[in-house]
Amino acid sequence: MGWGSTFLDATEANATRLAWRVDVVVSASGIGDAWSVASHEDGDAGEVRIEDGSVRLSSSSLDPRGWRTTFGGFSFTLLGSIVDFVANVSRGSIVTLSLGIDDADPTNMEIVAIGEVRNIRLVRKGAWEVECIDGLGMLSQRRDRSQGQGFLFFDLPRSSVVDGTAYTPGDTTLEVLSTSPFNLETGGTGAVRVTPTTGDPFILHFTGIAAGPPRLTGVSAAGQYGTTAAAAAILQPVEALALIEGSPGEVFTKILTSRDGTNGPNDVLPASWGLAIDSALVDRVALAALDSGPLTPSSGSFTVTLIADAEIEDGLSWFVGWMSQIGMFPVIAQGLISAGVAQDTATASAAFTLEDDEIIELLAHEFWDEGHAPEYQVARVRTAASFNETTGHPAATMPTAMRLLYDARGIVWSNETAVQDNILERVQESAKRVPERLELRVQTLRCMAIAVGDVGELTYTGTLRRNGALGWTAAPCIVTAITPEPNTNTVVLTVLVYPATEDMYD
């Protein structure tokens, strides 16, 4: 869910006063205690408060080819005694930053940023700066300080052996010495890898775990994910796998929120498979809208399959890795964790408009965005069993390269042709065309509602285009960097405007 209409309306005004509040977020496995501090509290001089004008938000950015985001953060300065603050906050505490525009009423404030406290430093007598990294840093590790439980899939690798009865391909049960290593999504499907004496390892699905004798039930009749089932004798290894399947937004939400079954409707994975992030910080509505919108193939469903057999120390790199290969990326949007997807700017619905009279200053203009070298002639998407690619064309600029590959072989195993087409339709523009890049300072805080990756329409006549025309009228554009500057009531945006055709001077 995004910001309310009252707050959105306020961002369009020339604010004369900003009110800030920082709240410590406490979840079942979080760090710190519930506590808040604000810039607008009344009281004696000894009380701690956020210094007026001290809040700083750094920029986030997007690579519109690799579909990888870099994250910003924020800082603020506390005046007065910070004894209570440090008693309730530690390194790693999650905090939210809320903003009120010309109004200190907490009911009219909205969360504008999520952060993880990284450090507190003295900047002058009685003034302490609190530094917070962007909330997407929470994706690096599980929100759990228990010994050895900070990493995703911390209880892997684990295994048992075939026991009781040898396995024969087609069996619907698999007897094992112990079922304790194995787990699966609530109401979902699990997976194991069996290594027979002869032949290659193979993966089987299962849907249940039973005792007397210990066994996996609902076992698939054949090997999965390109493997072939073979006979496995007693004492042959059976390895536990973490299997997470679903539409991309659904999978992302499940991993973000899964904790103990009580953290919202998507908390359905075993605890070690989830980050345990409070579901109130996740925009489940927006993520579901991606699955029913731009990530919907022309037929069938878009299913991603994630398989892990060992713990993952850097969850954020893992997320960015598999998401980027399908043209998807994590973002903080209107104060919540969400995701964006690659889109063709010419066909995407505009999420915002930017007009001449809102633009205060042109800070930079590049005829050919440096992030688009080389210019690719072909975009290719590879999935488990096949690949598809766009039609090639001569390059309009130099340097040039033949092919930009999106390699989803390990995560897309079904409905491959339709999924390949969906990805290609969304990524080919950025692969095969070179945009102009504009850095613009925009008045009011309205553009704080925009997230990197959002597509909009730009009307701006303050510069010459590379074809010699004066500016653009309602031109599709994509935002690749955002730097809010609330103390000056402005936002700095970097936007890319792609040519309408594969022509350098279009």
Phi, psi and omega in degrees: 000135181271188179295153178286162185295326180298315180291317179300320177298321181294328180293341182275353181268164173276093187296138176258341177209137177246139175244136183238147172218138176244127180242136174279129180265126180240123174244180184301331182238022185275182180246137176096177181239156180299128183192153178216158177217146186222168178271348191242015180289135172275153178153184182282168187295343182282347182284146179281143177208163175280127181293134177302135178077006185267347183288129178233130176245127179268166190277153168247157183213166183226135170270109188276027170231311176278349180052050176239137181256146167253149192248151179264229181163193177204164176217160177206159182248133177259135175249142180100193181287128179256016182303312180294323181299309183288342175286339184247354184232139177226167173301127183100349175298142176267131178229152173249145178249117181251149183234136169239134185255114183056030183196121179268005180291117183304334180288344179255016179258152176229149175290127178249347180203150172242138181217164175243122183298126181251324182197160173228129183223146177283126180252336172191171184304125178077008182230126184236127178268130177255121181257129180234131173278159181305144183300340177293344174298341177296342181284352183288323184217161175292150179277066184209122180266002179301146185305123175076008185244021181276340184264149172300141179058039186298339182265013174252151003280149175218151182203165172226200177220157173300136183214157175080292181228132178298153180270135174238133179311133183102344177299142179264357173230155177227108180282135182228162180294321179212141178265356186300331180288347194257147182207166180200163177298143177303121181071012184245207185240139176253176181213146174225158175244123182255134178246103182283167178298317177239146180096174183274155173301150179220158183250135176240145169275156168212158183239355181206165178230130184224164178244167173065063359276164177301127185199158171261137183244168182062035183288138180295148182286340184225164175295150184249159174056048175080010179255160182241123180293145178219164179297139179229123183281166175304141181081003175283142187295142173232109184266141175282138175235145170270122181240120179233119182231154176153184175291156189304312180296323179295314180298315179302315182295319180298316181290321179301315192259343187296133186211295184210015181088357184247003189258054177093172187291344180263006178278078187234358181266157171306147188307321185288348181267356184240159181274347177063035176277135182307127184298338178293344180266359185248130179274082182295328180294314180294322180292321176295325180293330175296317181295326181266358182243252186294341179265016177269117177288169183296335175208155179069199185241159177257104183245130172253146181237118178249128181233129178232143177236005179206162181295154180242114185287323181246089182297326182296315178298323179294314177303307184299325181298305184284328181292320184296331183286350174244016179069049182222152184204147179282146178215163163257120183233121180048047172080010180229154175285128182211201178211155172240169178224154172301140177218151171282117186296334182288335184245347182288150174289135182287127179272346180201165171235148179229120187250158179312314188286352176269344188270117182278320190205139170268111184273331180199152177210123176243129177296323178232112183302128183296338179283000180245038172248128003277180170266123182273146179269338184218141168249133182235140173241125178248130174241193192304313189246353186201179174217163175218155180211162179283164175291135180285160178206157176296144180289144176272342181224171172238150000285162181230157176218161187284311195214135171252120187259132167250108190259096181254027184302324185276354187232347179242114186237357183220157179049044193296317183297314181293322178291318177302315180298319179299314180295315181300317180300329185271334186254347189293327180301312183289336178282320193253358178230149181249119185272166165274147183244129178234135173248119191234137171264124188245137181282156186067173182261014183304322185284358171295340179285346182277147173246153176302140183096347178292142178256136179218192178239132182247127169241111184208126183242022184269010179204158175277138172282168182290347176268004177093351178284163180266103172063198186227152174235117180049043181276134174300139179213163177232139180272127181243354174203144180222128174231100176291139176232073188298331182291340176250007178060036181224166174225136175260123180245141166252123180236149175247135176242114182275150173293150182290334179230173181279069185215129186295335182249020179295000000 
